Amino acid sequence: GIGYSLVDGYRLPPLMFSQAEALAFLTAEKLIDELTDAGSSEHYRAGMDKIRAVMRFADKNSLEDMENNMGVLRTHKPEMAHSLNMIQLLMESIHKKRVVHISYFSDYKKEVSERTIESVGIFFSKTNWYLIAYCQIKKQYRIFKVKRIQALEVSDITFTTQHPPLKDFLHKVQKTEGLEEVVISI
């Protein structure tokens, strides 16, 4: 009448991954190391260490062999403020629906502005990370290039606004990224 329990000292067997699954994790690890901030890389590496710990000896050896034969060129590595771990902080603000205060450098105006935002989603495109957020100051949705965020503070204030899903914004972004006709009159 109270359910099931395990005898003290008994453990469930660890998850077993196929070789193909382990290679997929290795591929993701290489990409995360090159395309995200230090915090994301550190967390992923810790997860990979746990995966390696539960693998069979033969699979561990083949994974180590493949690790030396796989890499990502650094030619298009995104510029990240590694010490700030912004991607992790932004994902936390999205998950917990926390208001974020940022100092953002506008490449267009060549100045830094203070913004209070509600993070909706984060995505990677063309060697850069972008944040889609509702700007409480401008009263509209904006896309911020993460590398231009000079400072970031996740507040304890929770927002209750129900924002559209990230895929809706990405669909609009993809529509506007096509070629446009430009006429120059001299």
N, C-alpha and C positions, 0 to 999 in steps of 0.2 A: 503493500500500500504506500510505500514511500519512494519507489523508483529503484534505480540500479546504482551501484557504486563499485569502485575498484578496490581490491584489497590493498592495504598499505604496502608500498614498495613495488607494486606492479605498474608498468608503464606501457602505453600504447606504442606499437612500432612506428618509426618515423615514416614520413611520406617518402615514396620512392619516385624518382623522376626518370623518364626515359633519356637516352643519350640525346635524342633530337630536342627534347625539352630543355635539357641542360645547355646545349649549344645555343638555343634561343635566348636563354638567360645570359649566357656569355656575350652574345651579340648585343643585347640590351645594355649590359654593363659597360662595354666599350663605348657605345653611343652616349650613355649617361655621363660617363667620365669626361667626354669631350664637349657635350652640348648643354650641360647644366652647371649650376653653381656648386661650390664645395660641399654645402650641407646635403644636397640631393645625392651627390656622389658618395659621400660618407655613409649615408643611410642605406643606399643601394648596396655598397660594398659589404656592410654589416649583414644585410639580408643574404647576399651571395655566400658569405662565409658560413651562414647557417645551412644554406642549401648544400654547399660542399661537404659540410659535416655529416649530413645524412646520406650522402651518395655512397654507393659501393666502391670499393678500392679501384676496380678496373675502370669504372666510369670516371672516377676522379683523375686517374692518369690520362685518359683520353682527353678530358677537359683541359688539363694542364698543357698537354701537347698542342691542342688547338689554340689555347690562349696565346702561345708564342707565334702562331701563324695567322693571327687576325689583328687588324688594327684600323684606326681611323685617321686619315690625314688631317692635320691641323690647319689646312689652308683657309677654311671658312669657320673657324671656331668663333662663336659669338663672344662679344666683349661683355664680360660679366664682372660685377663688383663682387668677387668671390668672398671677400671678408664679410659681406653683409648677408649672405645666404638669402637673397631676396625671393627666389623661387619658392623655397620652403615656407618663408613667412607669408607670401601671397597665397599659397595653397592652403595654409592654415586659416588665413582670413576668409577665404572662400568657403572652406568647410564649416567654420564656426560662425559665419555671417557677421564678422566683425568689421566695424568701420576702420578705415586706414587713413593715416595722415602721411602725405608724401611731399617732398620737395622735388619738383620736376623741372628739368632743363628743357626749354622749348628751343629746338634747333631753328625754327622759323623766326621767333622773336629774339633769340639769343639772350634769353633771361631765364631765371629760375622763379617758378611760381609755387605757392603753397596750395595744396589741394586736399580736400577731404572727400574720400571716395568709398563706394561700396563695390568691392571686387565681385565680378560676375564669373570670369574665367580667364585662363592663361593658355596661350598657344605659341608654337614655334613655327616660324615661316621665314624662308630665305635668309638663313643665318642669324636670325634675331628672335628673341622672346618678346611677346606682346601681352599686355594685360588689357582686358575689356572691363571697364568699370563705369558705374554711374557716378558722375561728379556732382556732389552736393552743391558746389559753388556755381557751376555752369548750368545745373539742372538738366543735364542730358548725358547720354552715354558717350564715352570717349575711349579711344584706343591709345594706350600709353606704351612706348617702347621701353622695356624694362631697363636697358642699359642707361637710359637718361634719368632714371630715378636716382636722385642724389642722396636722399635720406628717406627712411620708411619707418613708421611706427604703427603697430597694430594696437588699436585701443581696446578697452574693455566694453565699449558700447556695441550692442548687437543691433543690427538693422532688421526690420521686419518686412521690408518691401519684397515682393515676389518678382524677381527679375526674369526676363526671358532666358531660356537655356542658351548656353554657349553656341550650340550648333546653329541657332537662328542667326546669330551675329556672323559666324564664319561663312554661312551661306551668302549673306549680303556682301561680305568682304571679297569672296571669290568672284561674285558677279561684277564687282567694280574694278577688279585687277586686270581686266582685259586691255587690249590695245585701244587707244583713243586717237581719233583723228585730230591733229593740231594744225591750224592754218596760221602761218606767220606772214603778216603783211609788212613790207618794208617801204 
